[in-house]
């Protein structure tokens, strides 16, 4: 299974956690057959809107890769644009910066491992 497919479960959880706060998710597939992506998303119970790209969307966005994660703030400005699998912490940090209603999504600081005196 490609890494980007595995990353969809992370996005699905974020979608569930944020959809009532106003964060909008869409996906754009580039499958040769539009029905392939529709069936895959339905099978996984991913319920955000999906659009099929016949080339026009990717041409408008410029060079692309799979997956590509883009966050657009309420002013319509791109605040996060990554090609490839995004690190969960980087994506959560970007979401947390969208506004106070998303602050709880900031990644928790990692504690340094304890080392016993020798």
C-alpha positions in Angstrom: 0.0 0.0 0.0 1.5 3.4 -1.0 2.5 5.7 1.9 0.0 8.4 0.8 -2.9 6.0 1.2 -1.8 5.1 4.7 -1.7 8.9 5.5 -5.3 9.2 4.6 -6.3 7.7 8.0 -4.5 10.6 9.7 -6.4 13.1 7.6 -9.7 11.2 8.3 -9.1 11.6 12.0 -8.3 15.3 11.6 -11.4 15.7 9.5 -13.6 14.1 12.2 -12.0 16.3 14.9 -12.3 19.6 13.0 -15.4 19.4 10.7 -17.6 21.0 13.4 -15.1 23.8 13.9 -15.4 24.9 10.3 -12.3 23.3 8.7 -13.2 22.2 5.2 -11.6 19.1 3.7 -11.7 18.3 0.0 -9.7 15.8 -2.0 -8.7 15.8 -5.6 -8.0 12.5 -7.3 -6.0 12.0 -10.5 -7.0 8.5 -11.2 -7.7 7.7 -14.8 -11.2 6.7 -13.9 -13.1 9.0 -11.5 -15.0 6.1 -10.1 -11.9 4.4 -8.7 -11.3 7.2 -6.2 -15.0 7.5 -5.4 -15.2 3.7 -4.6 -12.0 3.8 -2.6 -13.1 6.7 -0.4 -16.5 5.2 0.1 -15.0 1.8 1.1 -12.8 3.6 3.7 -15.8 5.7 4.9 -14.0 8.9 4.1 -16.9 11.3 3.7 -15.3 14.6 2.7 -16.0 16.0 -0.9 -13.8 14.6 -3.6 -13.2 16.1 -7.1 -11.8 14.3 -10.1 -9.0 16.1 -11.9 -8.8 15.6 -15.6 -5.7 17.8 -15.6 -7.2 21.3 -15.2 -6.8 21.5 -11.5 -3.2 20.3 -11.4 -2.4 22.7 -14.2 -3.8 25.6 -12.2 -1.9 24.6 -9.0 1.4 24.2 -10.8 3.8 21.2 -10.3 2.3 18.6 -8.1 2.9 15.3 -6.5 1.0 12.7 -4.6 -0.1 13.4 -2.0 -0.3 17.2 -1.8 -1.6 18.8 1.3 -2.7 22.4 1.1 -4.3 24.5 3.9 -6.1 27.7 3.0 -7.0 30.1 5.7 -10.3 32.0 6.1 -8.8 34.9 4.0 -8.2 32.5 1.1 -4.4 32.5 1.5 -2.4 29.3 1.3 -0.7 28.8 4.7 0.6 25.3 4.2 1.5 23.5 0.9 3.5 20.3 1.0 4.0 17.6 -1.6 4.6 14.1 -0.2 3.4 12.7 3.0 3.2 15.5 5.6 4.5 14.9 9.1 1.6 14.8 11.5 3.3 17.5 13.8 3.9 19.9 10.9 0.3 19.6 9.7 -1.2 19.9 13.2 1.0 23.0 13.8 -0.3 24.6 10.6 -3.9 23.8 11.6 -3.4 25.2 15.1 -2.3 28.5 13.6 -5.6 28.9 11.7 -7.2 30.5 14.7 -8.0 30.1 18.4 -10.7 27.5 17.7 -7.9 25.2 16.4 -5.3 25.9 19.1 -6.0 22.5 20.8 -4.6 20.8 17.7 -1.1 22.0 18.3 1.2 19.0 18.8 2.1 18.3 22.4 5.7 18.9 23.3 7.7 15.7 23.5 9.4 15.0 26.8 13.1 14.2 26.7 13.8 10.7 27.8 14.9 10.4 31.4 18.4 9.1 32.1 19.3 7.6 35.4 22.5 8.9 37.0 25.4 6.5 36.7 
